[in-house]
């Protein structure tokens, strides 16, 4: 019997948006490499390529977006590509950059205490979800 890995989920919170909670999943390595390459095209001089890259970035984020508690004047905003597309670009970029920081971070395991020492820290339990180190709270 093989090992089946459970996909990671990240709960993102943003200092600039108190109360906003975003839950997004991780992406595979190939998609992450594509995402970073696409973000580099945002500042390119070719407007058509930048627009296409932006659309792909939003698609990748939408595919990973699990939930959010975002509302507008009409009520809850759906956590899908249409809901993302209805938001200001600078807001979406903040969410995407926070998500990328979370998925690019590496959890460093705590140093294991010697058998005669008391525990020096707390480790995440199996049921806990990693948070973005710079955006989480």
C-alpha positions in Angstrom: 0.0 0.0 0.0 1.4 3.4 -1.0 1.4 6.7 0.7 -1.3 9.1 -0.3 -0.5 12.7 0.6 -3.3 15.0 1.6 -3.2 18.4 -0.2 -2.2 21.4 1.9 -4.6 24.2 2.6 -3.6 27.7 3.8 -5.7 30.1 5.8 -4.6 33.6 4.8 -5.3 36.7 6.8 -4.3 40.1 5.8 -3.3 43.0 8.0 -4.6 45.5 5.4 -8.0 43.8 5.4 -9.0 43.0 9.0 -11.6 40.2 9.2 -10.9 38.9 5.7 -10.2 35.2 5.7 -9.1 33.3 2.6 -8.6 29.6 2.4 -6.7 28.3 -0.6 -5.0 25.1 -1.6 -1.5 24.5 -2.8 -0.5 24.0 -6.4 1.9 21.5 -8.0 5.4 22.5 -8.8 4.9 22.9 -12.5 2.0 25.3 -11.9 4.0 27.3 -9.4 6.8 27.7 -11.9 4.3 28.8 -14.5 2.7 31.2 -12.0 6.1 32.9 -11.2 6.9 33.2 -14.8 3.5 34.8 -15.6 3.8 37.3 -12.8 7.1 38.4 -14.3 5.2 39.3 -17.5 2.9 41.8 -15.7 5.5 44.5 -16.1 6.3 43.7 -19.8 5.8 46.2 -22.6 3.5 43.8 -24.6 0.0 44.7 -23.3 -1.6 41.6 -25.0 0.9 39.2 -23.4 0.5 41.0 -20.0 -3.3 40.6 -20.2 -3.0 37.0 -21.2 -0.6 36.3 -18.3 -2.9 38.1 -15.9 -5.8 35.9 -17.0 -3.8 32.8 -16.4 -2.7 33.9 -13.0 -6.3 34.6 -12.0 -7.3 31.2 -13.3 -4.6 29.5 -11.3 -5.6 31.3 -8.1 -9.3 30.6 -8.8 -8.6 26.9 -9.1 -6.8 26.9 -5.7 -9.3 29.2 -3.9 -11.4 27.1 -1.5 -13.3 29.8 0.3 -13.3 33.4 1.5 -15.7 35.5 3.6 -15.6 38.4 1.1 -18.8 40.4 0.7 -19.8 43.3 -1.5 -22.9 45.5 -1.6 -24.9 42.6 -3.0 -23.9 40.1 -0.4 -21.3 37.2 -0.4 -18.9 37.2 -3.4 -18.5 33.7 -4.8 -15.1 32.1 -4.3 -14.6 31.4 -8.0 -13.2 32.9 -11.1 -16.2 35.2 -11.6 -16.0 36.4 -8.0 -12.3 37.1 -8.3 -12.8 38.9 -11.6 -15.3 41.2 -10.0 -12.7 42.5 -7.6 -10.2 45.3 -8.0 -7.0 44.1 -9.5 -4.8 45.5 -6.7 -6.9 43.6 -4.1 -6.5 40.4 -6.1 -2.8 40.9 -6.4 -2.5 41.2 -2.6 -4.4 38.0 -2.2 -2.3 36.2 -4.9 1.0 37.4 -3.4 0.0 36.4 0.1 -1.0 32.9 -1.3 2.3 32.6 -3.1 4.2 33.5 0.0 2.3 30.8 1.9 2.9 28.1 -0.7 6.5 29.0 -1.2 7.4 28.9 2.5 8.9 25.9 4.0 7.8 24.7 7.4 11.0 24.2 9.4 10.6 21.4 12.0 11.2 22.3 15.6 14.4 21.0 17.1 13.6 17.8 19.0 14.4 18.0 22.7 16.7 15.5 24.3 14.8 12.8 26.3 15.8 14.5 29.6 14.8 18.1 28.6 11.4 19.5 28.8 9.7 20.5 25.5 11.0 23.8 24.2 8.2 24.6 21.8 4.9 23.6 20.2 4.6 21.7 17.0 1.6 21.7 14.6 -0.7 18.9 15.3 -2.0 16.8 12.3 -5.3 18.7 12.3 -3.8 22.2 12.1 -3.5 24.1 8.9 -0.3 26.1 8.1 -0.6 29.8 7.9 1.3 32.3 5.8 4.1 33.4 8.0 4.0 37.0 6.9 0.3 37.4 6.3 -1.2 35.0 8.9 -2.2 35.8 12.4 
